[in-house]
Structure formats: C-alpha cells, structure tokens
Amino acid sequence: MWVFGYQVVLGSFLHGLREFLLYYSYVAIFYVILVTLLYYFIFGFSVRHIFSLKRGIQYNRINKLSSSSQLPPVSLLVPAYNEELTIIENVRSLLALNYAEYEVIVVNDGSQDGTLKCMLEEFKLELVHPVLSSSIKTGKIRGVYHNPEYPNLFFIDKENGGKADSLNAGINLSHYALISTIDADSLLEKDALTRIARVYMENPEETIAVGGNVRIVNSCTVEDGIVKDVQFPRKLLPALQHVEYTKAFLGGRIGWSAVNGLIIISGAFGVFQKEKIIAVGGYRGGYPGEDMNIVIKLHRYCLDNKIPYRVAFCPDAVCWTQAPDSYRILSSQRKRWGRGNLKNMIEEGIHMVLRPKYKIFGLLTLPYNIVFETLNPYFRLSGLLAILGYWMLNMTDWHTVVIFSLVNLFSCFTLSLGALFIEEAAFSRYPKLRDLNKMILYSLLMFAGYRQIGVWWRLSGHVQFLRNNNSWGTMVRTNFNK
C-alpha cells in the first residue's frame, strides 16, 4: 500500500515539475528575446551616433583648442593607496597634458608602502598650510604638500578612509569648478582632457558629467607617463578584458549616453561639475561601486529638482588602465563590482524604478540594470538547472539545446563584432591586422568559460554583500612596462 502511495506522490511531483519547467521555458524564452532586443536597441544608438562622433573627431582642431583660454579649468583628483609602482608615471602623464589650465591633486589614503616617500622625493614636495574647504566631511588630513616648481601639483596625505573619502578630500582642496577623477594605475593621453572638455563645452549649462573611454595598457610600451607603442595584451585575462571593455564602452555607453541613460562613469576617468557633487553630499563611503553611486545620485538630484541635465560619454578621450592579469586579482575585482551593483540597486536605484518622474533613467536604465545585470546570474543559474531538468524528464533533446546555445552565442558574438566595427571605423587604435584577428578570436573565447566564471564572481559578490563585506579586496600593481 505504501508503495502505491509513494508512486502517487512521486507521479504528482513529477507532473508538477513538468508543468513548472514548461512555464519556466516560456519565461526564459521571453527573457532571452527581451534582453537581446534591448542589447541591439542600445547598440543601434551607438552605431547611429558613431559616425557623427567620427566627423567631430576628424574636424575638431584639438591641438588649437588645447591652448585656448576658453577651456574650463579642471582639478584632477587622484586617490592613491599603495601605488608606489605606478604613481610617478601616473603623475608625470598628468603633468604633461596638453591643456591650458588645470591642477593635479594626489590624495594618499594612508598607504602602507612607499607612495608618500616616492612622491615627496620625486617632486621635492614640502609641507604647506592651505585653507581647506569643509564642504564635505572627510577623515583626518595629516598634511598637504606642494613645490612651487610644480605649481599645479598638490599632494594630500591623510588617514585611510577609502577611495570615496580620498575623492572628497581632493574636492575640499580643489580650486576649480570642474573636477576629474583619475585612478592612480591609469594614464591619460595628452589630449584626453581637451577632448572631454570639448564635449562639456557643447552644453556647459546642462552637462553635469562626462565619462571617458578606458582602454587596457597591459603589454603597451610606456615612456615618461605616455603610451608610446600600443599593443594588444599578450596574456589571456587582460586580452579577454580588452574585448569586454570594448563592447561595454563602445557598444554600450555611447548608446546609453545618447538617450541620457548612462548609469556609470568609470572611476578611472570622468569629469563632473563640482557644485553638483557637493549638492548630493559628495562620494559615499562604504560603497565599492562609488563611481556608479555618484552618477545615480546626480540623476536623482537633477530629476527631483527639475534641473535640465545631461550625463555624457566621450569615446575619444582615452584613459589607459592596468587590467588584472591573475585570476585572484580579477576575481576580487569582479566580486567587488557585483557587491557595488547590488548595493546601489537596493539602496539607491529601487526608489526610482518605473516612476515616470525619473524619465528614461527610471523607466529604462534602472529596470534594465536590475533585471539584466543584477539578477542576470540567477537567471543563468536557474536556466542551467532547468536544462538539466528537461534532459532528465525527457522534455528536450540535445539537438534543441545545441541549437538554442548556438543562436545565443551568435547573438552575443555579433554584438562583440559590432563593437570592434565601431573601434575600427572611428578610432583604429590597433592598426595591425594580427591585433584585429586576436580581438575576433578572443570575442569567441569569451564564451568558453570566462562569461560563466563571471556569473560565479557576481554571485559571490552578492554573498559578500549579504555578509556586509565592504572591503576593497586584493589589488596588486606592477610597473607599467613590466
């Protein structure tokens, strides 16, 4: 009798499971189609605007503009923590910019290595006592250093408080209405600031922030803070990240900028109106995704107060950055990004989602980010489990799974190729044919484990968030030419 009862329960369970998997298949197909259409929608905006961008790049007299007194002065903020291997090259590249009026403010965030010593010795900096603004509360400042021989270079030494606190300290010392954030492991091209300022000058009243384009410096030759010989990364992980960055910046951010829906300006290089940053309370500490957090707050502030605004992207303003070349460091970085994304969506974004008051940002950008970025790992994991269930219950065959996978691969690969088309059509930073072939090859290799591991990293980041882990994680620098 009990055997019969067991069979009835098992049969009922299997029937229910079949029904659930059947309904799940409809949801999964709808999800895949929707995310694909949205990807292509944003990519279409990127392609549509790239040709006007290309004309602007070709016919703008950047060299003449660089020396113009009409350029708005900018304060460059460089937060530094344990950056002794890269900080000198970084500062040299910033001091060599082709720009009329700017200042460089390096903020040493309680480094445990020789960052302080390197800067003081290299630039012969001495302790000064300037008047610091108290617009934003920050950690304790140990000292401010300066050398009249480098009139536009300032160095702040402070107690450790995190990247956000360092940026706020730099804002308090800054003398100009525009600030720019630069990572200490990054190098700006000599005309990058001019190009990004040109975008700002197109509409200075409404443009509250402009993001620059980030490229991978690994394997390139650097001399005196300038990238002299551009090379495609030789190592596997930096090469995969190169393709990833190209797709994100050229295939995505150009399109989001076109509809004023940009949700992030990379901390590696961006320009902001200082008064707007102060109005939203500055950078928020405890956020591993402080670059996304500040942009969300700027959107909300302007929309709440009915201020006409624009958050723009300048793809020809190039910042070269070091990409992690080991699994451990890359894993730490991506987990931090996962934590930051989830925390921003829960604490900042959720209040704006699907509210007409917040226009494109609330009706498209945030729902897209929540469903297709934040929750994406869960859809991928549940999809994998569903495929297992279909196979065990004989609800599908391997031919269907293979065809579905190939269609998905082709769709994503096409977007990667589209980003490479934008790169070649408008910028052509990698003129060698072998580099282009490598980019195509690595665009395919992205799907052979790298994207799947990325899902695991993001899930791990969410677990860290639930455990209230706000640490920065592991990051090891190397010399630029190593």
Secondary structure, DSSP 8 states (H G I E B T S, - for coil): -HHHHHHHHHHHHHHHHHHHHHHHHHHHHHHHHHHHHHHHHHHHHHHHHHHHHHHHHHHS-HHHHHT-TTS--EEEEEEESS-TTTHHHHHHHHHT---SSEEEEEEEES-SSSHHHHHHHHHT-EEE------SS--S-EEEEEE-TTSTTEEEEEE----HHHHHHHHHHH--SSEEEEE-TTEEE-TTHHHHHHHHHHHSTTTEEEEEEEEEE-TT-EEETTEEEE----SSHHHHHHHHHHHHHIIIIIHHHHHTT------TTEEEEEHHHHHHTTSS-TT-TTHHHHHHHHHHHHHHHTT---EEEEEEEEEEEE----SHHHHHHHHHHHHHHHHHHHHHTGGGTTT-GGGHHIIIIIHHHHIIIIISHHHHHHHHHHHHHHHHHTTSS-HHHHHHHHHHHHHHHHHHHHHHHHHIIIII-S--SHHHHHHHHHHHHHIIIIIHHHHHHHHHHHHHHHHTT-----------TT-
